[in-house]
Amino acid sequence: MPQDQRASPGPNGAPSPRPLAGSVNGPAAVGQQAGSQSPSGDAPIIMNNPAIAQLEVDDENEDTVSIYTMDAYPNMTAAYQVDRPHHPGSGSAHDDATIDSARTLYAEDVDYTTEHDRTYCGDYFMPVDQTEQTRQYVAHQVYLKLFNLELTTVPLHNPSYILDIGTGIGEWAIGMAEKYPRCEVFGTDIAPIQPTHQVPFNVEFHIENAEDEWIRPADAVDLVHFRNMEGAFSDWRYIYQQAYNCLKPGGWIEVIDYDDHFTSENFLSYFAPDSPAHLLAKGILEAARVAGRPRGIDHMSKELLEELGYVDVKETVYDMGVGSRENSSYGSFYLFTVVTGLEACCLRSLTKFLGWDPKVVRDMCKQTALETRAIAEDTSRTGKFVVKLRVMVARKPTAQEQWLARGTGAVPTESDCGTLRDGDQSTIRSVKTVKTAISDATGQEARPVSQRSKITEG
């Protein structure tokens, strides 16, 4: 991207956030001239980027503008904040002490490094610079098109607390805050690249590392959301356990990830055996092993979630067409995210953990990008040029389901009920309520725990 189109430097040289689709004035109009300024004074991210502006999308009966976040909820009126601080006593789902603990790391303490002209945060392998933010923005539009402008696949009924882990530029969190204006939405990330103004009042962004202990209240969250976090964590079991702890009984977890392009047999099968794509694939997997953060989709494991106590685990697989030939609606945009993401996901991993020369890596990524575009646009090609997108959802059992799982027919004592919570976070204090629920679920009269123990011993 030309230098005059990059965001102004933030703390420690990191790029400042640019206005997102969730701003008051929305994104730059598709027909806006390149070089014109948004109301905030920043350059519109889409139309000032020639690589994106040249993409053509064939939406025969659809308005191209409809892919943007604000257009997803045309009847939604959301109040917006300008650099809103946290106000004690505002009715937050967690107390002031929790807020203070969650904010022990401030923007000026973030560890930014520049390697081979790309900006990184901490030890994460993907960059966080303006080029990567642009790619994330376009990727969000692809998801909106794929899911018919829906932001999640789980059923939500009047949610009060939503958590987005690895929020990136914050587009998804902003969209959820707009859709559910009475819900508190929190986006967490190791890099503060989210907008700090002109966002809904009910969204906040916190600088947090999900691999550390989660400073979140137990049994409080309606949805914990992960998207494109493949390769980010060394221990997904720990991540899923932390999510389970903070979910309400009945709350959901949603994990969305691609089959990694470098582990997808279908994707690699279109490249010649001597293509640099295969060398990059082998290198990336080896670098991930050395780094201790495996790539691929092993973390999308039904068995793992069920071991941790989740129920209703379901995985849905989508074929993501690469290029307009595969999908006229979003194919060109998805192709853009693939080719621009090659260097982003390869450069640091291969140079830092395997000692590859950065120029060699860039040349290989460039050649692979050219081959990818050629394959996508090849009209003589047979077969679909697709990448699998996997969406895995799971639910934390309700209070009644948890008691049923502990022993069929047993009911809690009065003291047990002090810690038993239902789906709206209110404490169940009546044994009769639970007893009735168990009877309804099993068709049998529920017996007290003490009585069940005597029968078992006899």
Stockholm file with secondary structure:
# STOCKHOLM 1.0

chainA/1-458         MPQDQRASPGPNGAPSPRPLAGSVNGPAAVGQQAGSQSPSGDAPIIMNNPAIAQLEVDDENEDTVSIYTMDAYPNMTAAYQVDRPHHPGSGSAHDDATIDSARTLYAEDVDYTTEHDRTYCGDYFMPVDQTEQTRQYVAHQVYLKLFNLELTTVPLHNPSYILDIGTGIGEWAIGMAEKYPRCEVFGTDIAPIQPTHQVPFNVEFHIENAEDEWIRPADAVDLVHFRNMEGAFSDWRYIYQQAYNCLKPGGWIEVIDYDDHFTSENFLSYFAPDSPAHLLAKGILEAARVAGRPRGIDHMSKELLEELGYVDVKETVYDMGVGSRENSSYGSFYLFTVVTGLEACCLRSLTKFLGWDPKVVRDMCKQTALETRAIAEDTSRTGKFVVKLRVMVARKPTAQEQWLARGTGAVPTESDCGTLRDGDQSTIRSVKTVKTAISDATGQEARPVSQRSKITEG
#=GR chainA/1-458 SS CCGGGSCCBCGGGCBCCCCCTTSTTCSCCTTCCTTCCCTTSSCCTTTTCHHHHTCCCCCTTSCGGGGSGGGGCTTCCCCEEESCCCCTTSCCSSCHHHHHHHTSSCGGGCCEEEETTEEEETTCSSCCSHHHHHHHHHHHHHHHHHTTTCSCSSCCSSCSEEEEETCTTCHHHHHHHHHCTTSEEEEEESSCCSCSEEEETTEEEEECCTTSCCCCCTTCEEEEEEESCTTSCSCHHHHHHHHHHHEEEEEEEEEEEECCTTTCHHHHTTSCTTSHHHHHHHHHHHHHHHHTCCCSSTTCCHHHHHHTTCEEEEEEEEEEECSTTTCTTTHHHHHHHHHHHHHHHHHHHHHHHSCCCHHHHHHHHHHHHHHHHHHHHCTTCCSCCEEEEEEEEEECCCHHHHHHHHCTTEECCHHHHTTCBCTTSCBCCCHHHHHHHHHHHHSSCCEEHHHHHHHHHC
#=GC SS_cons         CCGGGSCCBCGGGCBCCCCCTTSTTCSCCTTCCTTCCCTTSSCCTTTTCHHHHTCCCCCTTSCGGGGSGGGGCTTCCCCEEESCCCCTTSCCSSCHHHHHHHTSSCGGGCCEEEETTEEEETTCSSCCSHHHHHHHHHHHHHHHHHTTTCSCSSCCSSCSEEEEETCTTCHHHHHHHHHCTTSEEEEEESSCCSCSEEEETTEEEEECCTTSCCCCCTTCEEEEEEESCTTSCSCHHHHHHHHHHHEEEEEEEEEEEECCTTTCHHHHTTSCTTSHHHHHHHHHHHHHHHHTCCCSSTTCCHHHHHHTTCEEEEEEEEEEECSTTTCTTTHHHHHHHHHHHHHHHHHHHHHHHSCCCHHHHHHHHHHHHHHHHHHHHCTTCCSCCEEEEEEEEEECCCHHHHHHHHCTTEECCHHHHTTCBCTTSCBCCCHHHHHHHHHHHHSSCCEEHHHHHHHHHC
//
